[in-house]
Amino acid sequence: MREKHFFFWAIVFWIVGGFALMGAVPAVDAAPAKGKIVWTFAQLAHGKWCDNKLYGEWLPKRMAEATKGRLELHVPVGLMPAAEILAGVRDGAIQGAISGTPYYSGEWPLGSFHAIPGILKANDEFPAVSNAVVWPYWEKSLRQKYNIILAGMSHWPGIRLYCKKPIRTLEDFKGIKIRGMGYYDSLAIEKAGARGISIPWDEAFLAVQRGVVDGLVTGLVVFDSMGYAEYCKYVHDWPVHGASCAAFVFMNGKAFEALPKDLQPIVKKVLKEAGDKNMACNIGRVDDSVKTLKAKGIQFLEAPEGDYKKCVEMLKPVRQAWLDQCKKAGSPEAEEMLAKIEAFLVKYRAKKGK
């Protein structure tokens, strides 16, 4: 009888002890510590631009520091295709993102003023005008249209046209295929006489490598650091796009409103700081890329003055197309915004030239 009791209690202790040990081993997908909020932002792969390191490493650390560990932020690269990021944030699949505005030029053209030929002429102009003029227009539009909150501005400067063959005159545009970043530079490429091809950023390198296109429009730093220079040996200054490509930091409205009230201004401040920091950092990378590319034998070609001026005239319809598309998309304020942008830049350039 004693033996039976011994074996019974041995089995009980073995079962209870087993459950205790299971509880002592942390689950792989354990919930975050009580009170901690975990957010995920998306970003794209951008070579030697400052983006991936700044948003992927600096920003999460800065956010944890500013919120005293209450908000844990993850910003992985390539979480979703570029074209799906805006909808992903809108629908709450992710809490926020850093992305370029050209990917949404069809549904939200207000964000693509930078692509209008002749608007932005220097790399420092987008940072200046985005904060001085553009912010309230984008902020209101994104909130009303998507319940998305604008949290920061960013950009990719040094936008140029790259091709496998030299485009020395306007005649040379005929017959070539160029991948544009969005609708408006693709339209400009068409107006110049080439074929503007719409290809997602995620597929752009393979399109160049495999000969689907003869070249592309993008920034100098990403062109230098992501392998494009192996195929496109000519860099051009044709005015098919402004000097910078706009990007923005944005959040899902419901996710932001669900934050504790005391965290909301802190989160906004940190994200704004990240955007401003990234804009300044990216400008600093352009000159280094020019030197690197020239050392590789890449040729920087200037369009003949006469053809350049003629090209500017040929591309004027892009401006009106942008205004028309903005009205159709429910952004009649685009005309007012563009007028203020141009007025600001006239004064900005005059002051800088002193």
C-alpha positions, 0 to 999 in steps of 0.5 A: 500500500505504501508503495502505491501511495509513493508512486501516486505522489511521485507522478503528481509531483512530476506533473506539477513540476513539469508545468512549473518548468514550462512556465519558467521558459519564456514564450517565443512570442511573449507579450511586451512588458505591461504598459509598453507599446510596440509600434512598427514602421515600414521603410524602403531599402535606400543604399547609402542614403542616411535613411536606413541607418537613421530610421532603423537604428537612431530613431528607435533608440531616440524614441525609447529614450524620449518616452522612457521605454514606454514606446518600442519602435521597430523600423525594418527595411522592405516590410512591404512593397513601396506602392502598398505602404500608404494603404498599410498605414491607412488601414492600420496594418502598421502604425506608420512609415517613411516613404516617398510621395511619388509612389502615390502620385496617382491617388495623392498628387498633392505630394508630388509637386517636387516632380514638376520640372523647374520648381526645385532647382537646388538640393537645399530647397525642399527642406526649406520650403517643406517646413515653411510652406508645404507642411500645413497643406499636406497635414490637412490633406492626409488627415482628411483623406486617409486619417493619416498624421504627417509626422515629418518631412524627408527627401532624396536630393541629387535627382538626375536622369541616368542612361546606358547611352548618352542623351546629348540632344533632344533628338537622343530621347527618341526611342529610349525607355526611362523608368520614372519615380512617379507619374509626373516625371514619367509624363515629363520623359514622354513630353521630351520624346522618350518612353516613360515606363512605370516600374515599382522601386522594388523592381527597378534594378532588375528592369535596368539590369535586364534591359526592360528600360534603358535608364531611370530617374533617381537620386545620385546616392542610391544610384551610386550605392545600389549597383545602377552604375554598372549599367548606366554610364551617363548622368544627365541634367535634363530638367525632367524632375526637380532637384529633390524627391519628397519623402515623408514620415507618417502615422495611422491616426487611430494608433496615434490617438490611442497613445497616452495623451502625455506621449503624443507630443513626444512622439510627434517631436521625435519623428519630426526631429528624425525627418529633419535630421535625415534631410540634412544628412542626405544632402551631405551625401550627394557630393561624395557620390559625385566624386565616387561616380566620376572615379568609376568613369561615369560621365556627367553630361550637361545638355546644350543650352539651347536644347535645355531651354527648349526642353523646359518649354516642352515640359510646361504641360506637366505643371498643368497636368499636376494641377488638374489631377490635384483637383480631380483627387479632391485637392483644389488647394494645390494651386494656392500651395504651388503659388506660395512655394514659388513665391517663397523660393524666389525670396529664398534664392535671393537671400541665399545669393547675397 
